[in-house]
């Protein structure tokens, strides 16, 4: 098996899928890329048994074949080779020889028959949406996914499908984000949970444009194909919590603030907060919002005032400043509305401007005020 490929093009494609490979793998072959050539097209695949990701590119080749090549040594060598055509020669014992303009490099490959087989999209349902819609859905919710392995249902994004719409929901029990798109071609009501890792890798591979993407899923797996890139992963087999019961039905007080000003003030005040709680107290009265934080252990405290537009009774409520900053990051509008009611009831954050086809709702649980 022999083929010629551009070093920079190959490196770019390999870096796109290398995030799938774990540092500590259960099988040595999972440290490899699977290279497969068919009709002058090279497909490279990486897997960790849960997630499979592959890319396809054109190469010069006279024969078909496949081989497994160690990922780390291949990527490290490509990073240090200037852009030029490379010739790969693979013999029957799977020894790999790479020839460049000035050098020759050898490494031992492995038998491709031992590489795990990718799942097949049998009995799959699918829906279509634009690349930017899927990217927004992931970006606006992924940060709120839980890292608690004892609650597996919350360690991924919940996809909730209805006719002509899809909702992306993520929660870690302290905050919740729900992002809805209505520019989706879908006729079925369904739901499933996709793990965090494959979605993190996918968001780095997707372009922010209006190209249509077909997303497929069956009972056990999730599949996405875009251009020369394809990804499949195992779904989380758990029941997502009934998030609708925690969303307050009536939060009558409305606080409107400039998003970036509020974010900057939270970052400054959070420096003086207790490092385990990141607690910042918000006192709202008339058109003034006061942010205050203190760390009794280090005798540090900070307060800051800013203008706001508030419709409601005077209120004092505390939140985790770090969570608020991350939630505000998910909004694209200049101003945000924070809907509140009492100091022990969740606050809801919504952007003041949004696209017609989207709806973003963010919820954050309050902290008990230091008295």
Legacy VTK file of the C-alpha trace (Angstrom):
# vtk DataFile Version 3.0
C-alpha trace
ASCII
DATASET POLYDATA
POINTS 371 float
0.000 0.000 0.000
1.441 3.353 -1.049
0.021 6.872 -1.187
1.137 10.523 -1.459
-0.470 13.261 0.636
0.197 16.899 1.619
1.774 17.065 5.105
-0.142 20.191 6.217
-3.516 18.918 4.904
-3.018 15.583 6.672
-2.017 17.279 9.946
-5.085 19.554 9.815
-7.420 16.570 9.355
-5.719 14.491 12.052
-5.880 17.329 14.590
-9.619 17.566 13.959
-10.210 13.993 15.162
-7.295 13.455 17.584
-9.374 14.707 20.546
-11.300 11.421 20.430
-8.220 9.432 21.518
-7.879 9.100 25.296
-4.555 9.524 27.086
-5.028 6.207 28.933
-6.611 3.672 26.633
-7.855 0.203 27.555
-6.552 -1.315 24.299
-3.213 -0.379 22.646
-4.885 -0.164 19.203
-7.077 2.720 20.470
-3.891 4.840 20.442
-3.874 4.500 16.619
-5.556 6.138 13.662
-7.132 3.773 11.132
-6.013 4.755 7.605
-8.133 3.326 4.800
-7.732 4.049 1.088
-10.462 3.383 -1.441
-10.678 4.938 -4.933
-7.944 7.528 -4.202
-9.808 8.697 -1.097
-8.177 8.396 2.300
-10.436 7.963 5.333
-8.814 8.378 8.760
-10.736 7.210 11.836
-10.148 7.619 15.591
-12.148 5.962 18.380
-12.286 5.485 22.153
-14.985 2.747 21.835
-17.705 5.260 22.843
-17.066 7.910 20.147
-15.942 7.374 16.550
-14.836 10.264 14.350
-13.508 10.141 10.809
-12.359 12.512 8.077
-11.933 11.949 4.354
-9.441 13.525 1.945
-8.107 13.025 -1.577
-4.679 11.412 -2.028
-2.543 10.074 -4.846
-2.718 6.300 -4.767
-2.722 3.356 -7.171
-4.013 0.716 -4.781
-6.514 0.343 -1.947
-5.669 -0.865 1.530
-5.733 -0.081 5.228
-3.400 0.148 8.218
-3.370 1.419 11.817
-0.721 4.078 12.563
0.239 5.299 16.096
-1.455 8.707 16.547
0.966 10.537 18.869
4.198 9.878 16.949
2.491 10.635 13.609
1.031 13.981 14.752
4.274 15.027 16.511
6.306 14.327 13.372
3.840 16.103 11.050
3.939 19.219 13.277
7.657 19.501 12.593
7.659 18.761 8.858
7.236 21.830 6.592
4.390 21.792 4.050
5.325 19.306 1.320
4.094 16.062 -0.272
4.792 12.970 1.836
4.971 9.414 0.501
3.613 6.693 2.783
4.776 3.120 2.100
3.182 0.290 4.099
4.466 -3.278 3.726
2.740 -6.586 4.508
3.942 -6.589 8.131
2.314 -3.117 8.607
5.639 -1.294 8.875
5.096 2.365 7.882
7.779 4.329 6.042
7.252 8.058 5.419
9.466 9.797 2.871
9.759 13.596 2.687
12.000 15.855 0.569
14.899 15.503 2.996
14.097 12.595 5.263
12.845 9.107 5.825
10.911 8.092 8.938
9.812 4.625 10.048
7.279 3.449 12.596
5.484 0.197 13.296
1.818 0.110 12.385
-0.766 -2.470 13.474
-3.164 -4.874 11.847
-6.298 -2.882 10.852
-8.505 -5.957 11.409
-8.088 -5.428 15.173
-9.463 -1.870 15.005
-12.974 -1.610 16.552
-15.829 -1.497 14.056
-17.843 1.729 13.878
-21.571 1.559 14.715
-23.986 1.399 11.794
-26.986 3.741 11.532
-29.614 0.993 11.489
-33.270 1.965 12.113
-32.115 5.571 12.384
-34.397 8.577 12.604
-33.052 11.873 11.342
-33.625 15.603 11.275
-31.900 18.420 9.418
-30.747 21.839 10.560
-28.040 24.300 9.586
-24.459 23.937 10.783
-24.684 27.243 12.704
-27.949 26.163 14.409
-26.331 22.957 15.691
-23.185 24.869 16.674
-25.231 27.453 18.607
-27.202 24.713 20.326
-23.977 23.097 21.544
-22.157 26.333 22.440
-25.045 27.822 24.414
-25.636 24.728 26.564
-22.432 22.660 26.824
-20.910 24.732 29.656
-23.892 23.938 31.920
-23.479 20.149 31.599
-22.723 18.375 34.891
-19.384 16.636 35.531
-20.918 14.421 38.217
-20.562 10.803 37.023
-22.938 9.685 39.774
-25.725 11.425 37.832
-25.013 10.222 34.271
-28.234 11.703 32.808
-26.886 15.206 33.487
-23.437 14.609 31.912
-24.708 15.335 28.406
-27.004 17.607 26.400
-30.660 16.585 26.261
-32.030 16.827 22.694
-35.807 17.273 22.814
-37.453 16.988 19.401
-40.912 18.147 18.446
-42.477 18.847 15.055
-40.313 21.468 13.311
-38.247 22.231 16.440
-35.404 20.988 18.607
-34.534 21.991 22.171
-31.034 21.640 23.620
-31.157 21.394 27.434
-28.288 21.135 29.931
-28.187 21.325 33.724
-25.844 20.637 36.632
-28.582 21.160 39.284
-27.276 24.684 40.054
-28.155 26.209 36.676
-30.102 25.197 33.621
-29.973 26.322 29.984
-32.671 25.644 27.394
-32.035 26.700 23.794
-34.745 26.154 21.185
-34.511 26.272 17.367
-37.539 26.283 15.100
-35.662 26.213 11.750
-35.438 22.421 11.872
-36.850 19.864 9.456
-38.263 17.228 11.763
-41.608 15.442 11.966
-41.150 13.282 15.063
-41.444 13.837 18.804
-38.476 12.209 20.509
-35.606 12.779 22.943
-32.129 11.481 23.745
-28.982 12.507 25.669
-25.644 13.029 23.893
-22.451 12.926 26.040
-20.305 16.006 26.543
-17.029 14.780 24.985
-18.208 14.067 21.399
-20.132 17.362 21.309
-17.003 19.261 22.462
-15.045 17.694 19.594
-17.880 18.272 17.117
-18.195 21.990 17.892
-14.527 22.487 16.947
-15.079 20.693 13.632
-18.293 22.410 12.504
-18.165 25.637 10.444
-20.492 28.497 11.401
-22.471 28.694 8.184
-25.907 27.871 6.773
-24.988 24.522 5.229
-27.553 21.833 6.017
-26.517 18.995 8.309
-28.362 15.719 8.743
-28.342 14.414 12.291
-29.352 10.766 12.777
-29.979 8.728 15.889
-31.250 5.321 16.852
-31.817 3.606 20.181
-28.133 3.544 21.119
-26.175 5.943 18.913
-25.993 9.509 17.582
-24.618 10.251 14.085
-23.581 13.531 12.430
-22.156 13.907 8.928
-20.899 17.170 7.532
-18.866 17.363 4.337
-15.810 15.119 4.786
-16.272 14.732 8.547
-18.449 12.179 10.302
-18.985 11.456 13.992
-20.910 8.813 15.881
-21.190 8.224 19.604
-23.050 6.118 22.115
-26.044 7.849 23.711
-26.352 8.121 27.499
-28.744 5.406 28.627
-30.503 7.298 31.415
-33.611 9.362 32.022
-33.106 13.129 31.916
-34.628 14.894 34.958
-37.971 16.632 34.456
-36.431 20.085 34.155
-39.756 21.848 33.547
-40.765 21.497 37.228
-37.859 23.702 38.408
-38.639 26.574 36.016
-40.629 29.200 37.991
-44.005 29.925 36.438
-44.218 33.478 37.720
-41.229 35.727 38.341
-42.879 39.189 38.410
-39.800 41.385 39.017
-37.829 42.358 35.913
-34.239 43.610 36.097
-32.763 44.853 32.794
-28.997 45.440 32.666
-26.262 45.897 30.107
-24.807 42.421 29.672
-21.102 43.292 29.354
-21.216 45.901 32.174
-22.910 43.401 34.482
-20.411 40.695 33.538
-17.413 42.972 34.160
-18.796 44.070 37.543
-19.376 40.436 38.560
-15.802 39.509 37.615
-14.364 42.398 39.662
-16.529 41.766 42.735
-16.000 37.983 42.590
-12.301 38.530 43.390
-13.394 39.489 46.931
-15.890 36.626 47.392
-15.454 33.354 49.259
-13.576 31.062 46.875
-15.705 27.999 47.640
-19.084 29.677 47.032
-18.252 32.653 44.726
-21.212 34.338 46.434
-22.168 37.820 45.248
-25.207 39.560 46.770
-27.334 41.714 44.475
-29.322 44.517 46.095
-31.828 46.127 43.731
-33.589 49.345 44.556
-35.150 51.703 42.015
-32.739 52.146 39.135
-29.637 51.092 41.083
-28.083 47.666 41.393
-25.454 47.099 44.100
-23.139 44.086 43.958
-21.376 43.041 47.166
-19.065 40.188 48.139
-16.920 39.361 51.127
-14.524 36.684 52.296
-14.541 36.620 56.093
-11.524 34.276 56.246
-9.295 36.776 54.439
-11.028 39.970 55.630
-11.649 41.089 52.068
-14.783 42.696 50.673
-15.927 44.661 47.644
-19.016 46.571 46.561
-19.949 48.185 43.292
-22.960 50.108 42.022
-24.356 50.209 38.507
-27.419 51.587 36.748
-30.245 49.274 35.833
-33.863 49.297 34.764
-35.954 47.551 37.423
-39.649 46.875 37.718
-40.456 45.348 41.100
-40.130 45.617 44.881
-36.712 46.212 46.491
-34.890 42.905 46.629
-31.679 41.365 47.932
-30.639 38.017 46.449
-27.334 36.120 46.197
-25.911 34.056 43.337
-22.718 32.239 42.393
-20.897 34.947 40.379
-18.962 32.389 38.306
-22.212 30.760 37.168
-23.756 34.145 36.306
-20.721 35.155 34.199
-20.878 31.879 32.241
-24.626 32.217 31.670
-24.237 35.805 30.448
-21.582 34.560 28.011
-24.214 32.412 26.292
-26.279 35.491 25.380
-25.470 37.523 22.262
-27.660 40.542 23.022
-26.395 43.842 24.486
-28.923 43.786 27.348
-30.367 40.939 29.386
-33.522 40.656 31.492
-33.241 38.885 34.851
-36.659 37.722 36.082
-36.851 37.426 39.886
-39.386 36.953 42.677
-38.058 36.077 46.168
-34.500 35.554 47.551
-34.947 31.772 47.634
-36.476 31.311 44.168
-34.509 30.686 40.959
-33.697 33.633 38.719
-34.315 33.454 34.971
-32.024 35.214 32.491
-33.174 35.998 28.945
-31.599 38.058 26.151
-33.545 41.169 25.105
-32.831 40.558 21.399
-32.838 37.229 19.579
-33.408 35.673 16.180
-36.976 34.766 15.255
-36.054 31.093 15.009
-34.397 30.826 18.432
-35.344 31.052 22.078
-32.873 31.062 24.975
-33.829 30.628 28.639
-31.246 30.362 31.422
-32.025 29.557 35.025
-29.752 29.954 38.062
-30.431 28.825 41.611
-29.863 31.425 44.383
-27.490 31.020 47.325
-28.460 31.576 50.944
-27.614 35.162 51.877
-24.847 35.660 54.433
-26.429 37.402 57.404
LINES 1 372
371 0 1 2 3 4 5 6 7 8 9 10 11 12 13 14 15 16 17 18 19 20 21 22 23 24 25 26 27 28 29 30 31 32 33 34 35 36 37 38 39 40 41 42 43 44 45 46 47 48 49 50 51 52 53 54 55 56 57 58 59 60 61 62 63 64 65 66 67 68 69 70 71 72 73 74 75 76 77 78 79 80 81 82 83 84 85 86 87 88 89 90 91 92 93 94 95 96 97 98 99 100 101 102 103 104 105 106 107 108 109 110 111 112 113 114 115 116 117 118 119 120 121 122 123 124 125 126 127 128 129 130 131 132 133 134 135 136 137 138 139 140 141 142 143 144 145 146 147 148 149 150 151 152 153 154 155 156 157 158 159 160 161 162 163 164 165 166 167 168 169 170 171 172 173 174 175 176 177 178 179 180 181 182 183 184 185 186 187 188 189 190 191 192 193 194 195 196 197 198 199 200 201 202 203 204 205 206 207 208 209 210 211 212 213 214 215 216 217 218 219 220 221 222 223 224 225 226 227 228 229 230 231 232 233 234 235 236 237 238 239 240 241 242 243 244 245 246 247 248 249 250 251 252 253 254 255 256 257 258 259 260 261 262 263 264 265 266 267 268 269 270 271 272 273 274 275 276 277 278 279 280 281 282 283 284 285 286 287 288 289 290 291 292 293 294 295 296 297 298 299 300 301 302 303 304 305 306 307 308 309 310 311 312 313 314 315 316 317 318 319 320 321 322 323 324 325 326 327 328 329 330 331 332 333 334 335 336 337 338 339 340 341 342 343 344 345 346 347 348 349 350 351 352 353 354 355 356 357 358 359 360 361 362 363 364 365 366 367 368 369 370
